[in-house]
Amino acid sequence: MGARAGFAAAVLLHILVGGLAISAVTGGPREADQSGALATLATNPAGVLLLWGIVAGLFGVGLWQLLEAATVTEVDPKKRWALRLQEASVAVPYVAVGVTALRYATGTGGSTENSTEGATAGLMGTPLGTALLLLAAAVAIAVGIGFLYSG
């Protein structure tokens, strides 16, 4: 159940990031990354409640992946440790984004204004920037939909 909630959280974040990228192209806020999506959710009470669900889901997937790593049953010790490392490495991004979501849910989220807005503005300043940002939005949304169908 926790893993499914985590995959649902990943779907939501990818779709939000894609939506923010499209918004940046059309003149909206230029924080088209996961922190920008989390900051957007944190701006309203229902979003904060959703953030707590995202935190639980992402930590659930991270824990599940760590348990998968701990319970690898490969006989060959080298293969066993390689599989453990592989499973544990999948947990890292989920836990990292979960920690970021936790910071926003508790009201201590950092500002992404300098890094994200600067990167998006810089990209928009290039000749193909708008097209590249729309492509990034489409990819983020497609990944979210891919999670939706596979999860």
N, C-alpha and C positions, 0 to 999 in steps of 0.2 A: 504494500500500500504506500509506504514512504517513498519507494523508488518511483512509482507512478506519479506521485505528487511532485517529485523533483523533476521528472521529465515534463510534466505540465508547466512547472515554473520556467523551465528552459524554453518551452514553446512560447509562453507569454513574453519572456524577456526578448527573444529573437524578434517577435512580431512588433513589440514596442520599439526596439532599436531600429527596425526597418521603417516604422512609422515616423520616428524622430528624424531619420535621414531624409525621408520624403518631405517632412515639415521644414527641414533646413534648406532644402532646395527651393521650396515655395516661400521662403522668407520668414519662417518661424524660428524658434530657438535652435541654436547650432550645437547642441549637446547630443550627438547621435552615437552614443555608446551605451554600455550596460549601466554605468553610473548615472548617465543622463536619464535613462529609463527608470531607474530606481528613484532618482530625485523627483521625476515627474509623478511617480506614484505617491511619494511622501508628501506631496502638496495638498492632498485632501484626506479626510478621515477614512473613507472607504479604501483608499489606496494604502494607508498605513496598515489596515487590517489585512489587505492582500499581501503586503510586504511580509507580514508575519507568516503567512501561508507559504510564501516563497522561501523564507528562511528555513522553515521546517522541511519543506520539500527538498531543497538543495542539500541541507545537512543529512536528510534521509538517504538521498542517492549517494552522497559521500560515504556515509557509514556503511551502506550496502556494498559499495565497491571495496571498502577496506575489509569488510568481512569476507568478501569473495577472495581477496588477496590472502587473507589469513588461512583460508580453508582450501587452497589449491592442493589437489591430491596427486600431482604428477610424481612418478617414482624417481626419475632421474633428478638429482639435486640441482644441477645447472638449469635444466628446463623449469623446475619448480620455482627457483628464485627468479628466473626471467619472467615467468607467468605472474608471480607475485608482484614484481616491479611493474609489469604492464597493468595489472588490475589496480594497484595503488596509484599509479600515475593518472588513471582516469578519474580518481576521486579528487585530485588536487584542484582542477578548475571549478568543480561543483562547490567544494568547501570554500575556495577563495571568493567566489561570487556570493556564496552564502554569508560569509563574514562581511562583505560589503553591504549586502542587503540588511544584515543585522544592524550595521551602523546607521543606515537610513531609517530602519524601523524604530530604533531607539533615539533618533533625533541627532545623532552625532556624525552623520554622513559628511564626507568631505566635499569640497567644491571641485567640480571638473571644468570650471569656466576657463582656466588658463590652458590646460592641455587639450581638451576636446574641442572647445569653441575655436581655439587657435588653429588646430589641425583641420577642422571642417572649413573654417574661413579661408585657410591657405589653399585647401583643395578647390574651393569654390572660385578662387582667384585664378586658377589655371584654365587654359582654353577648354579642356575636356573635363573639368572638375564637376560640373553639374551631371554630366553623363556618368562619370565614375561614381559619384555619390548615389545616383539613382540605381546603378548596377549593384553597389554595396547594399542598398536598401532591399533590392529584389533578392539578393543572395541571403541576407539575414532573414527575410520573411520565408524564403524557400526552405532554409534550414529549420526554421520553426515549424513549418508545415510538415517537413520530413520527420521531425521529432514526433509530431502529432500522429502521423500514420504509423511510425515504427514503434511508438511507445504504447 
